[in-house]
Amino acid sequence: MEKSAVFFDIDGTLWNYDKYIPDSAREGIRLLRENGHLAFICSGRARAFIQDKDLLSLGFDGIVCSCGCHIEIDGKLLYEKIIEKDFAKQTVEMVRSYGVRPILEGPKYIYMDDSEFDYNDGFGNILRRDLGDALVSIGGDYYGKWVINKMSCATDISAEKRLECFDRLSKDYSIIAHNENVCELVPAGHNKATGMLKACELVGIKPSNTYAFGDSENDIDMLEAAHVGIAMGNGTDRAKAAADYVTTAFDEDGIYNGLKHFGLI
């Protein structure tokens, strides 16, 4: 069997937000690499938010993150898209004028203002739990000096305001709306699929030898672009519709069963 590259989303695919990784996923990735294939993280998370030692100990040949804006192979940074600082400032000020609350995501820091995400906010609390010194404020001494690849936004505003804001953003950003309350803003021309294909180019893997595992809206491009897209059984309906195959849920041996089904292990 020719060498293949397999790309794994993190949240809802490799683990849940409690950071539970099934033993079967660990074993599946170990066997995958033992069989000569390459394993990559392919995440919407920024690199600053991919630091968990247990996750990284699974053994990955590369990390594609920030929806294709940051690519590392064997620990070396080979591609990065950074949003120009003045333009990032314009974007933050514009979305805030609509009541949208941004989180700025970069390779070293995640920027979030506590005043916009209080201690009743679930995602804000996950960032506080996991990031330590890598979580800093948007304002104060950091204002306008951010080094970021993308943004996530809380969009719990009126539908009319949300659509108007998205329309103004659409020329410069790919907008991934997970639901009416949450979206990601990714520089135009970048997504998980472009990152996956760029990583394959860098390691000499044909697109026809690509597999991708994912569960949510920001995985759809990757699931469609991979030669074989595999949706998790716990995935969204749109992710499942975009995939070539639906495996079991992440905590029902989904990774292992998907790899086994396609003869990769």
HELIX and SHEET records of a PDB file:
HELIX    1   1 ASP A   23  GLU A   34  1                                  12    
HELIX    2   2 ARG A   47  PHE A   49  5                                   3    
HELIX    3   3 LYS A   53  LEU A   56  1                                   4    
HELIX    4   4 LYS A   85  SER A   97  1                                  13    
HELIX    5   5 GLY A  122  LEU A  131  1                                  10    
HELIX    6   6 GLY A  132  ALA A  134  5                                   3    
HELIX    7   7 GLY A  140  TYR A  142  5                                   3    
HELIX    8   8 ALA A  159  LEU A  169  1                                  11    
HELIX    9   9 LYS A  192  VAL A  203  1                                  12    
HELIX   10  10 PRO A  207  ASN A  209  5                                   3    
HELIX   11  11 GLU A  217  ASP A  219  5                                   3    
HELIX   12  12 ILE A  220  ALA A  225  1                                   6    
HELIX   13  13 ASP A  237  ALA A  242  1                                   6    
HELIX   14  14 PHE A  250  GLU A  252  5                                   3    
HELIX   15  15 GLY A  254  HIS A  261  1                                   8    
SHEET    1   A 8 LYS A  76  GLU A  80  0                                        
SHEET    2   A 8 HIS A  70  ILE A  73 -1                                        
SHEET    3   A 8 GLY A  62  CYS A  65 -1                                        
SHEET    4   A 8 LEU A  38  CYS A  42  1                                        
SHEET    5   A 8 ALA A   5  PHE A   8  1                                        
SHEET    6   A 8 THR A 210  GLY A 214  1                                        
SHEET    7   A 8 VAL A 228  ALA A 231  1                                        
SHEET    8   A 8 TYR A 245  VAL A 246  1                                        
SHEET    1   B 6 LEU A 135  VAL A 136  0                                        
SHEET    2   B 6 ILE A 110  TYR A 111  1                                        
SHEET    3   B 6 ARG A 101  GLU A 105 -1                                        
SHEET    4   B 6 LYS A 150  ALA A 154 -1                                        
SHEET    5   B 6 VAL A 182  PRO A 187 -1                                        
SHEET    6   B 6 TYR A 173  ASN A 179 -1                                        
END                                                                             
